[in-house]
Amino acid sequence: MWNWMLGLESNRVIGLRLAKLMRGGKAAQREAQRMVSEKVLAAAKAGTGLMAGASGDKIVEQYRRKVAANAKRLSANENRAEFARAARAACPAALSVEQVRPA
């Protein structure tokens, strides 16, 4: 049941992560490290679940929740970055979102 949702959300996460990695910098490096550590942890959890007798559907459902959370997190970051780019394009002399810090 969750397989088709996992496929759609995974595709979105892959696209968002590729966009972030192509921009480079420290954020891209952190995302790459996070991506690898998440894969190792997910594989360990899936293996443990299978050995404990969990169903394949249950394991896919748990993995899908993590993928959905990544899609939400990466989309929020992408939306903030897109807003900052649009604001700079509209008013090049204005401060960037990153330069504005709350008091």
C-alpha positions as CSV (number, residue, x, y, z in Angstrom):
1,M,0.0,0.0,0.0
2,W,2.8,2.5,0.9
3,N,5.1,1.5,-2.0
4,W,3.6,4.0,-4.5
5,M,3.8,6.8,-2.0
6,L,7.4,5.9,-1.1
7,G,8.3,6.0,-4.8
8,L,6.8,9.4,-5.3
9,E,8.3,10.9,-2.2
10,S,11.7,9.4,-2.8
11,N,11.7,10.9,-6.3
12,R,11.0,14.3,-4.8
13,V,13.7,14.0,-2.1
14,I,16.2,12.9,-4.8
15,G,15.5,16.0,-6.8
16,L,15.6,18.3,-3.9
17,R,18.9,16.8,-2.6
18,L,20.5,17.0,-6.0
19,A,19.6,20.7,-6.2
20,K,21.1,21.3,-2.8
21,L,24.3,19.3,-3.6
22,M,24.7,21.2,-6.9
23,R,24.8,24.5,-5.1
24,G,27.7,23.3,-3.0
25,G,29.0,24.8,0.2
26,K,28.7,23.7,3.8
27,A,24.9,23.0,3.5
28,A,25.6,20.6,0.7
29,Q,28.3,18.9,2.6
30,R,26.0,18.5,5.7
31,E,23.2,17.1,3.4
32,A,25.6,14.6,1.9
33,Q,26.7,13.4,5.3
34,R,23.1,13.3,6.6
35,M,22.1,11.3,3.5
36,V,24.7,8.6,4.0
37,S,24.1,8.3,7.8
38,E,20.3,8.0,7.2
39,K,20.9,5.2,4.7
40,V,23.0,3.2,7.1
41,L,20.6,3.7,9.9
42,A,17.6,2.8,7.7
43,A,19.2,-0.4,6.6
44,A,20.0,-1.4,10.1
45,K,16.5,-0.7,11.3
46,A,15.0,-2.6,8.4
47,G,17.2,-5.6,9.1
48,T,16.4,-5.5,12.8
49,G,12.7,-5.3,12.0
50,L,12.8,-8.2,9.6
51,M,14.7,-10.3,12.2
52,A,12.1,-9.4,14.8
53,G,9.3,-10.6,12.4
54,A,7.9,-7.2,11.2
55,S,6.0,-7.4,7.9
56,G,7.4,-5.9,4.8
57,D,4.5,-3.4,4.7
58,K,5.4,-2.2,8.2
59,I,9.1,-1.7,7.3
60,V,8.2,0.2,4.1
61,E,5.7,2.3,6.1
62,Q,8.4,3.3,8.6
63,Y,10.9,4.1,5.8
64,R,8.2,6.1,4.0
65,R,7.6,8.3,7.0
66,K,11.3,9.2,7.1
67,V,11.3,10.0,3.4
68,A,8.2,12.2,3.8
69,A,9.9,14.1,6.6
70,N,12.9,14.6,4.4
71,A,10.7,15.9,1.6
72,K,9.1,18.3,4.0
73,R,12.4,19.6,5.4
74,L,14.0,20.0,2.1
75,S,11.0,21.7,0.5
76,A,10.9,24.2,3.4
77,N,14.6,25.0,2.8
78,E,14.0,25.2,-1.0
79,N,11.1,27.6,-0.5
80,R,13.2,29.9,1.8
81,A,16.0,29.9,-0.8
82,E,13.6,30.6,-3.6
83,F,12.1,33.5,-1.7
84,A,15.6,34.9,-1.0
85,R,16.5,34.7,-4.7
86,A,13.2,36.4,-5.7
87,A,13.7,39.1,-3.2
88,R,17.3,39.8,-4.4
89,A,16.1,39.9,-8.0
90,A,13.3,42.3,-7.2
91,C,15.5,44.6,-5.2
92,P,19.2,43.9,-5.7
93,A,20.3,46.6,-3.2
94,A,18.3,45.0,-0.4
95,L,19.9,42.8,2.2
96,S,19.6,39.1,1.6
97,V,17.5,37.0,4.0
98,E,20.8,35.5,5.4
99,Q,22.1,39.0,6.3
100,V,19.0,39.9,8.3
101,R,19.2,38.6,11.8
102,P,16.5,39.2,14.5
103,A,17.5,41.4,17.3
